[in-house]
Amino acid sequence: MARPSFTARLVNSPLQDPGLLLSFLFERRAMLFDLGDLHTLSPRDLLKVSHVFVTHTHMDHFIGFDTLLRVSLGREKEIHLFGPAGFFERVEGKLRGYTWNLVDEYAYQLRLRVTEVDEEKCRTRVYLCKERFERAGNEEEAPFACTLMRDPAFRIDAALLDHRVPCLGLSLIEEFSVHIDKEALKALGLPVGPWLTSFKKAVAEKKDPDLAFSVAGKTFPLGELTAKIARISQGQKVTYLTDLVGSPENIEKAVDLARDADHLFVEAAFLDRDKEIARNKCHLTAKEAGTLARRAGVRQMTLFHFSPRYTELEEEIQKEAMEAFLGR
């Protein structure tokens, strides 16, 4: 199997704030699912983040907004943020919490593009650092039918789940994966660098194979360069599910979203013996997480978001979920 074009890893341990970092190989680009505590990520990691998908704005999923904002200030970049109903109010509340009288002195300007998602539509507002993060321009609106964003090589799909507030379930689905052969690059005397982003984009968009592609003072037909340095394979699917009550409707939506995922990251907040507590707090049990993963036919499952009451019982949570996953 070819090496994937991106990696996915939890930001914190299963007993700490939720969050998933998706890093694209050979690109200065990353995405985040949730904005919990981000202290484990370096400024270098955070500066690669272009898109953030916040499942909901409970503190343990949103407190990292300030960290990301602080690192990004004074940079020439645009950050896309997505969240469920009420997201505008929460983001604007964060932005109003600070004094911005010095931002007009910055040489580079940050731009926030914020999208709020409900059952029928997505609405987008833009906030500019140079305007002290006051809303700029008119609000945009588009219908919502599962897909939140689309890139030439992948898309982000979402489902609105019930956590007593709307909560986004998320999947990154690659159309196909473009893996760069480092040894082939070396043989051609080509460096690893930002040009690979443009190259992979051209491949994903199926540009004319005869198109001239220049790098490091050399020019190749795109098709010839692709044949020499790229390995194209079926893309991967990664799904992220957190903070959902185990109701039949929720489980059905979650199973549909996670169907055939290569890797499912799923919360297992409580043990099955504490199922009533899980229901009251609108979370999944480990058994429910494993059963969901089995029904969805996922290939790999990673658990996270354990209740602090299980500090010494992580192995028991893993065992309960795995037994359900394997149908025992």
Sine and cosine of phi, psi and omega as CSV:
sin_phi,cos_phi,sin_psi,cos_psi,sin_omega,cos_omega
0.00,0.00,0.71,-0.71,-0.02,-1.00
-0.92,0.39,0.44,-0.90,0.04,-1.00
-0.91,0.42,0.67,-0.74,-0.02,-1.00
-0.92,0.38,0.35,-0.94,-0.01,-1.00
-1.00,0.02,-0.13,0.99,0.09,-1.00
-0.56,-0.83,0.36,-0.93,0.08,-1.00
-0.90,-0.44,0.45,-0.89,0.02,-1.00
-0.76,-0.65,0.81,-0.59,0.02,-1.00
-0.56,-0.83,0.55,-0.84,0.06,-1.00
-0.91,0.42,0.62,-0.79,0.01,-1.00
-0.95,0.31,-0.60,0.80,-0.08,-1.00
-0.76,-0.65,0.05,-1.00,0.06,-1.00
-0.95,0.32,0.28,-0.96,-0.03,-1.00
-0.87,0.49,-0.34,0.94,0.00,-1.00
-1.00,-0.04,-0.03,1.00,-0.01,-1.00
-0.94,-0.33,-0.10,-1.00,-0.07,-1.00
-0.83,0.55,0.62,-0.78,0.01,-1.00
-0.95,0.32,0.40,-0.91,0.09,-1.00
0.28,-0.96,0.59,-0.81,0.00,-1.00
-0.78,-0.62,0.79,-0.61,0.05,-1.00
-0.98,-0.20,0.82,-0.57,0.05,-1.00
-0.93,-0.36,0.93,-0.38,-0.08,-1.00
-0.93,-0.38,0.77,-0.63,-0.02,-1.00
-1.00,-0.02,0.81,-0.59,-0.06,-1.00
-0.93,0.36,0.62,-0.79,0.01,-1.00
0.91,0.42,0.26,0.97,0.04,-1.00
-0.72,-0.69,0.54,-0.84,0.13,-0.99
-1.00,0.05,0.90,0.43,-0.10,-1.00
-0.55,-0.84,0.66,-0.75,0.05,-1.00
-0.47,-0.88,0.28,-0.96,0.07,-1.00
-0.74,-0.68,0.38,-0.93,0.08,-1.00
-0.82,-0.57,0.72,-0.69,0.25,-0.97
-0.98,-0.19,0.95,-0.32,-0.04,-1.00
0.99,0.14,0.44,-0.90,-0.07,-1.00
-0.79,-0.61,0.85,0.53,0.13,-0.99
-0.96,0.26,-0.37,-0.93,0.03,-1.00
-0.86,0.51,0.82,-0.57,-0.08,-1.00
-0.94,-0.33,0.28,0.96,-0.13,-0.99
-0.91,0.42,-0.34,0.94,0.01,-1.00
-0.98,0.20,-0.23,0.97,0.00,-1.00
-1.00,-0.08,0.67,-0.74,0.01,-1.00
-0.98,0.18,0.34,-0.94,0.12,-0.99
-0.81,0.58,-0.58,0.82,0.04,-1.00
-0.87,0.50,-0.70,0.72,0.05,-1.00
-0.88,0.48,-0.74,0.67,-0.11,-0.99
-0.92,0.38,-0.54,0.84,-0.01,-1.00
-0.95,0.33,-0.24,0.97,0.08,-1.00
-0.99,0.12,-0.25,0.97,-0.12,-0.99
-0.95,0.30,0.84,-0.54,0.03,-1.00
-0.95,-0.33,-0.48,0.88,-0.05,-1.00
-0.72,-0.70,0.66,-0.75,0.03,-1.00
-0.76,-0.65,0.75,-0.66,0.01,-1.00
-0.87,-0.49,0.94,-0.34,-0.08,-1.00
-0.99,-0.13,0.87,-0.49,-0.07,-1.00
-0.90,0.44,-0.66,0.75,0.07,-1.00
-0.19,-0.98,0.17,-0.99,-0.19,-0.98
-0.96,-0.27,0.52,0.86,0.26,-0.96
-0.88,0.47,0.48,-0.88,-0.18,-0.98
-0.81,0.58,-0.66,0.75,-0.07,-1.00
-0.95,0.31,-0.09,1.00,0.05,-1.00
-0.92,-0.39,-0.06,1.00,-0.16,-0.99
-0.68,-0.74,-0.12,0.99,-0.07,-1.00
-0.91,0.41,-0.37,0.93,0.00,-1.00
-0.97,0.25,-0.08,1.00,0.04,-1.00
-0.82,0.58,-0.70,0.71,-0.03,-1.00
-0.89,0.46,-0.64,0.77,0.01,-1.00
-0.89,0.45,-0.72,0.69,0.01,-1.00
-0.90,0.44,-0.67,0.74,0.00,-1.00
-0.89,0.46,-0.71,0.71,-0.04,-1.00
-0.88,0.48,-0.70,0.72,0.00,-1.00
-0.92,0.40,-0.54,0.84,-0.10,-1.00
-1.00,0.09,-0.32,0.95,-0.02,-1.00
-0.85,0.52,0.63,-0.77,0.01,-1.00
0.99,0.17,0.12,0.99,0.03,-1.00
-0.96,-0.30,0.52,-0.85,0.07,-1.00
-1.00,0.03,1.00,-0.01,-0.02,-1.00
-0.38,-0.92,0.28,-0.96,0.07,-1.00
-0.85,-0.52,0.75,-0.66,0.06,-1.00
-0.92,-0.40,0.79,-0.61,0.06,-1.00
-0.99,-0.12,0.80,-0.60,0.01,-1.00
-0.84,-0.54,0.69,-0.72,0.00,-1.00
-0.81,-0.58,0.61,-0.79,0.06,-1.00
-0.33,-0.94,0.19,-0.98,-0.05,-1.00
-0.98,0.17,-0.10,-1.00,-0.04,-1.00
-0.76,0.65,0.69,-0.73,-0.03,-1.00
1.00,-0.02,-0.02,1.00,-0.09,-1.00
-0.91,0.41,-0.64,0.77,0.03,-1.00
-0.83,0.55,-0.75,0.66,-0.05,-1.00
-0.86,0.51,-0.65,0.76,-0.03,-1.00
-0.94,0.35,-0.69,0.72,0.02,-1.00
-0.90,0.43,-0.71,0.70,0.00,-1.00
-0.89,0.45,-0.60,0.80,0.06,-1.00
-0.88,0.48,-0.67,0.75,0.07,-1.00
-0.87,0.49,-0.74,0.67,-0.06,-1.00
-0.91,0.40,-0.56,0.83,0.01,-1.00
-0.96,0.29,-0.23,0.97,-0.05,-1.00
-0.97,0.25,-0.08,1.00,-0.06,-1.00
-0.82,-0.57,0.34,-0.94,0.05,-1.00
-0.99,-0.12,0.79,-0.61,-0.15,-0.99
-0.90,-0.44,0.49,0.87,-0.11,-0.99
-0.94,0.33,-0.22,0.98,-0.05,-1.00
-0.97,-0.25,-0.04,1.00,-0.14,-0.99
-0.94,0.35,-0.35,0.94,0.02,-1.00
-0.94,0.34,-0.15,0.99,0.05,-1.00
-1.00,0.05,-0.17,0.99,-0.02,-1.00
-0.94,0.33,0.69,-0.72,0.03,-1.00
-0.95,0.30,-0.53,0.85,-0.02,-1.00
-0.89,-0.46,0.53,-0.85,-0.16,-0.99
-0.85,-0.53,0.72,-0.69,0.04,-1.00
-1.00,0.03,0.58,-0.81,0.01,-1.00
-0.76,-0.65,0.79,-0.62,0.06,-1.00
-0.95,-0.31,0.80,-0.60,0.04,-1.00
-0.91,-0.41,0.95,-0.30,-0.21,-0.98
-0.94,-0.35,0.79,-0.61,-0.03,-1.00
-0.87,-0.50,0.78,-0.63,0.05,-1.00
-0.96,-0.27,0.74,-0.67,-0.14,-0.99
-0.91,-0.41,0.76,-0.65,0.19,-0.98
-0.79,-0.61,-0.13,-0.99,-0.12,-0.99
-0.87,0.48,-0.47,0.88,-0.13,-0.99
-0.91,-0.41,-0.44,0.90,-0.12,-0.99
-0.50,-0.86,0.29,-0.96,0.14,-0.99
-0.90,-0.44,0.75,-0.66,0.07,-1.00
-0.89,-0.46,0.67,-0.75,-0.10,-1.00
-0.81,-0.58,0.72,-0.70,0.10,-1.00
-0.82,-0.57,0.48,-0.88,-0.01,-1.00
-0.90,-0.43,0.67,-0.74,0.01,-1.00
-0.79,-0.61,0.82,-0.57,-0.07,-1.00
-0.96,-0.28,0.75,-0.67,0.03,-1.00
-0.85,0.53,-0.68,0.73,-0.07,-1.00
-0.90,0.43,-0.30,0.95,0.05,-1.00
-0.96,-0.29,0.45,0.89,0.05,-1.00
0.85,0.53,0.55,0.84,0.05,-1.00
0.86,0.50,0.47,0.89,0.22,-0.97
-0.97,0.24,0.48,-0.88,-0.02,-1.00
-0.88,0.47,0.69,-0.73,-0.02,-1.00
-0.91,-0.42,0.70,-0.71,0.08,-1.00
0.94,0.33,-0.18,-0.98,-0.04,-1.00
-1.00,-0.02,0.46,-0.89,0.06,-1.00
-0.94,0.33,0.67,-0.74,0.04,-1.00
-0.98,-0.18,0.46,-0.89,-0.02,-1.00
-0.65,-0.76,0.64,-0.77,0.04,-1.00
-0.55,-0.83,0.48,-0.88,0.03,-1.00
-0.92,0.39,0.53,-0.85,0.06,-1.00
-0.95,-0.31,0.87,-0.49,0.04,-1.00
-0.68,-0.74,0.88,0.48,0.10,-1.00
1.00,0.02,-0.69,0.72,-0.09,-1.00
-1.00,-0.05,0.81,-0.59,0.01,-1.00
-1.00,-0.02,-0.59,0.80,0.04,-1.00
-0.50,-0.87,0.41,-0.91,-0.01,-1.00
-0.69,-0.72,0.79,-0.62,0.05,-1.00
-0.92,-0.39,0.34,-0.94,0.04,-1.00
-0.81,0.59,-0.55,0.84,-0.09,-1.00
-0.97,-0.24,-0.22,0.98,-0.06,-1.00
-0.38,-0.93,0.13,-0.99,0.10,-1.00
-0.62,-0.78,0.33,-0.94,0.11,-0.99
-0.93,-0.37,0.89,-0.45,0.08,-1.00
-0.98,-0.20,0.44,-0.90,-0.04,-1.00
-0.60,-0.80,0.41,-0.91,0.14,-0.99
-0.72,-0.69,0.62,-0.78,0.04,-1.00
-1.00,0.02,0.89,-0.45,-0.06,-1.00
-0.94,-0.35,0.23,-0.97,-0.08,-1.00
-0.98,-0.19,0.87,-0.49,0.12,-0.99
-0.78,-0.62,0.53,0.85,-0.19,-0.98
0.94,0.34,-0.15,0.99,0.28,-0.96
-0.70,-0.72,0.37,-0.93,0.06,-1.00
-0.88,0.47,0.67,-0.74,-0.05,-1.00
-0.66,-0.75,0.76,-0.64,-0.06,-1.00
-0.99,0.11,0.79,-0.62,0.30,-0.95
-1.00,-0.03,0.57,-0.82,-0.19,-0.98
-0.72,-0.70,0.60,-0.80,0.12,-0.99
-0.68,-0.73,0.74,-0.68,0.20,-0.98
-0.99,-0.17,0.84,-0.54,-0.08,-1.00
-0.83,-0.55,0.92,-0.39,0.05,-1.00
-0.99,0.15,0.67,-0.74,0.13,-0.99
-0.94,0.33,-0.70,0.72,0.12,-0.99
-0.33,-0.94,0.27,-0.96,-0.06,-1.00
-0.93,-0.36,0.74,-0.67,0.07,-1.00
-0.95,-0.30,0.96,-0.30,0.01,-1.00
-0.98,-0.18,0.74,-0.68,-0.01,-1.00
-1.00,-0.05,0.78,-0.63,0.01,-1.00
-1.00,0.08,0.96,-0.29,-0.05,-1.00
-0.88,0.47,-0.62,0.78,-0.01,-1.00
-0.91,0.41,-0.61,0.79,0.04,-1.00
-0.92,0.40,-0.64,0.77,0.08,-1.00
-0.85,0.53,-0.73,0.69,-0.04,-1.00
-0.88,0.47,-0.67,0.74,0.00,-1.00
-0.89,0.46,-0.52,0.85,0.02,-1.00
-1.00,0.03,-0.07,1.00,-0.02,-1.00
0.95,0.31,0.51,0.86,-0.03,-1.00
-0.96,-0.27,0.65,-0.76,-0.02,-1.00
-1.00,0.09,0.40,-0.92,0.24,-0.97
-0.98,0.22,0.73,-0.68,-0.03,-1.00
-0.05,-1.00,-0.08,-1.00,-0.05,-1.00
-0.86,0.50,-0.38,0.93,0.00,-1.00
-0.87,0.49,-0.43,0.90,-0.01,-1.00
-0.91,0.41,-0.46,0.89,0.06,-1.00
-0.90,0.45,-0.72,0.69,0.02,-1.00
-0.91,0.42,-0.62,0.78,0.01,-1.00
-0.90,0.44,-0.75,0.66,-0.01,-1.00
-0.90,0.44,-0.57,0.82,0.05,-1.00
-0.90,0.43,-0.67,0.74,0.02,-1.00
-0.90,0.44,-0.63,0.77,0.04,-1.00
-0.91,0.41,-0.71,0.70,-0.02,-1.00
-0.89,0.46,-0.58,0.81,-0.01,-1.00
-0.99,0.11,0.02,1.00,0.05,-1.00
0.83,0.56,0.75,0.66,0.05,-1.00
-0.91,0.42,0.29,-0.96,-0.02,-1.00
-0.81,0.59,0.82,-0.57,0.00,-1.00
-0.86,0.51,-0.40,0.92,0.00,-1.00
-1.00,0.06,-0.04,1.00,0.01,-1.00
-0.87,0.50,0.75,-0.66,0.01,-1.00
-0.96,0.27,0.80,-0.60,0.00,-1.00
-0.85,-0.53,0.88,-0.48,-0.08,-1.00
-0.96,-0.28,0.68,-0.74,0.04,-1.00
-0.41,-0.91,0.71,-0.70,0.06,-1.00
0.80,0.60,0.64,0.77,0.05,-1.00
0.98,0.21,0.11,0.99,0.02,-1.00
-0.88,-0.48,0.50,-0.86,-0.01,-1.00
-0.82,-0.58,0.72,-0.69,-0.01,-1.00
-0.75,-0.66,0.52,-0.86,0.27,-0.96
-0.90,0.44,0.68,-0.74,-0.08,-1.00
-0.82,0.58,-0.69,0.72,-0.01,-1.00
-0.88,0.47,-0.64,0.77,0.01,-1.00
-0.92,0.39,-0.69,0.72,0.01,-1.00
-0.90,0.43,-0.63,0.78,0.03,-1.00
-0.87,0.49,-0.71,0.70,-0.01,-1.00
-0.88,0.47,-0.52,0.85,-0.08,-1.00
-0.99,0.11,-0.61,0.80,-0.17,-0.99
-0.88,-0.48,-0.16,0.99,-0.11,-0.99
-0.91,-0.40,0.62,-0.79,0.12,-0.99
-0.87,-0.50,0.90,-0.44,-0.09,-1.00
-0.98,-0.21,0.78,-0.62,-0.02,-1.00
-0.64,-0.77,0.13,-0.99,0.06,-1.00
-0.87,0.49,0.68,-0.74,-0.03,-1.00
-0.96,0.28,0.20,-0.98,0.01,-1.00
-0.96,-0.28,0.33,-0.95,0.03,-1.00
-0.82,-0.57,0.78,-0.62,0.03,-1.00
-0.83,-0.55,0.77,-0.64,-0.02,-1.00
-0.87,-0.50,0.58,-0.81,-0.06,-1.00
-0.77,-0.63,0.89,-0.46,-0.03,-1.00
-0.79,-0.62,0.82,-0.57,0.01,-1.00
-0.52,-0.86,0.46,-0.89,0.12,-0.99
0.83,0.56,0.90,0.43,0.08,-1.00
-0.65,-0.76,0.69,-0.73,0.07,-1.00
-0.95,0.31,0.55,-0.84,-0.07,-1.00
-0.99,0.13,0.74,0.67,0.05,-1.00
-0.98,0.20,0.41,-0.91,0.01,-1.00
-0.82,0.58,-0.68,0.73,-0.02,-1.00
-0.90,0.44,-0.71,0.71,0.02,-1.00
-0.88,0.48,-0.72,0.69,-0.03,-1.00
-0.88,0.47,-0.67,0.74,0.01,-1.00
-0.87,0.49,-0.71,0.71,0.02,-1.00
-0.88,0.47,-0.68,0.73,-0.03,-1.00
-0.92,0.40,-0.66,0.75,0.03,-1.00
-0.88,0.47,-0.70,0.72,0.02,-1.00
-0.87,0.49,-0.68,0.73,-0.03,-1.00
-0.92,0.40,-0.62,0.78,-0.09,-1.00
-1.00,0.03,-0.02,1.00,-0.13,-0.99
-0.76,0.65,0.84,-0.54,0.08,-1.00
0.89,0.45,0.41,0.91,0.04,-1.00
-0.91,0.41,0.59,-0.81,0.13,-0.99
-0.94,0.33,-0.56,0.83,-0.03,-1.00
-0.56,-0.83,0.85,-0.53,0.06,-1.00
-0.95,-0.32,0.85,-0.53,0.17,-0.99
-0.99,-0.16,0.89,-0.46,-0.13,-0.99
-0.68,-0.74,0.66,-0.75,0.02,-1.00
-0.93,0.37,0.51,-0.86,0.12,-0.99
-0.63,-0.78,0.96,0.28,-0.20,-0.98
-0.94,0.34,-0.54,0.84,-0.11,-0.99
-0.69,-0.73,0.38,-0.93,0.18,-0.98
-0.98,0.20,0.38,-0.92,-0.07,-1.00
-0.89,0.45,-0.47,0.88,0.03,-1.00
-0.91,0.42,-0.31,0.95,0.05,-1.00
-0.95,-0.31,0.56,0.83,-0.08,-1.00
-0.86,0.52,-0.61,0.79,-0.01,-1.00
-0.92,0.40,-0.62,0.79,0.07,-1.00
-0.90,0.44,-0.66,0.75,0.03,-1.00
-0.86,0.51,-0.69,0.73,0.02,-1.00
-0.88,0.48,-0.72,0.69,-0.03,-1.00
-0.90,0.44,-0.55,0.83,-0.02,-1.00
-1.00,-0.09,0.01,1.00,0.08,-1.00
0.89,0.45,0.75,0.66,0.04,-1.00
-0.78,-0.62,0.23,-0.97,0.08,-1.00
-1.00,0.04,0.48,-0.88,0.21,-0.98
-1.00,0.03,0.24,-0.97,0.05,-1.00
-0.88,0.48,-0.64,0.77,0.02,-1.00
-0.90,0.44,-0.68,0.73,0.03,-1.00
-0.90,0.44,-0.63,0.78,0.01,-1.00
-0.89,0.46,-0.72,0.70,0.00,-1.00
-0.91,0.41,-0.64,0.77,0.02,-1.00
-0.91,0.42,-0.68,0.73,0.04,-1.00
-0.85,0.53,-0.73,0.69,-0.02,-1.00
-0.88,0.48,-0.65,0.76,0.02,-1.00
-0.91,0.42,-0.71,0.70,0.00,-1.00
-0.89,0.46,-0.56,0.83,-0.02,-1.00
-0.98,0.18,-0.22,0.98,0.02,-1.00
0.94,0.34,0.56,0.83,-0.03,-1.00
-0.97,0.24,0.38,-0.93,-0.04,-1.00
-1.00,-0.01,-0.53,0.85,-0.02,-1.00
-0.61,-0.79,0.59,-0.81,-0.03,-1.00
-0.78,-0.63,0.74,-0.68,0.12,-0.99
-0.83,-0.55,0.79,-0.62,-0.03,-1.00
-1.00,-0.08,0.50,-0.87,0.06,-1.00
-0.38,-0.93,0.01,-1.00,0.06,-1.00
0.88,0.47,0.77,0.64,0.06,-1.00
-0.97,0.23,0.60,-0.80,0.11,-0.99
-0.89,0.45,0.62,-0.78,0.02,-1.00
-0.85,0.53,-0.31,0.95,0.00,-1.00
-0.91,0.41,-0.25,0.97,-0.06,-1.00
-0.96,-0.30,0.50,0.87,-0.05,-1.00
-0.79,0.61,-0.60,0.80,-0.02,-1.00
-0.98,-0.19,0.18,0.98,-0.14,-0.99
-0.83,-0.56,0.45,0.90,-0.04,-1.00
-0.87,0.49,-0.64,0.77,0.00,-1.00
-0.89,0.45,-0.60,0.80,0.01,-1.00
-0.92,0.40,-0.63,0.77,0.06,-1.00
-0.88,0.47,-0.74,0.68,0.00,-1.00
-0.87,0.50,-0.69,0.73,-0.02,-1.00
-0.90,0.44,-0.71,0.70,-0.02,-1.00
-0.88,0.47,-0.70,0.71,-0.02,-1.00
-0.92,0.40,-0.67,0.74,-0.03,-1.00
-0.92,0.39,-0.60,0.80,0.06,-1.00
-0.89,0.46,-0.65,0.76,0.05,-1.00
-0.93,0.36,-0.62,0.78,0.01,-1.00
-0.88,0.47,-0.65,0.76,-0.02,-1.00
-1.00,0.08,-0.04,1.00,0.06,-1.00
0.97,0.24,0.44,0.90,0.00,-1.00
-1.00,0.10,0.00,0.00,0.00,0.00
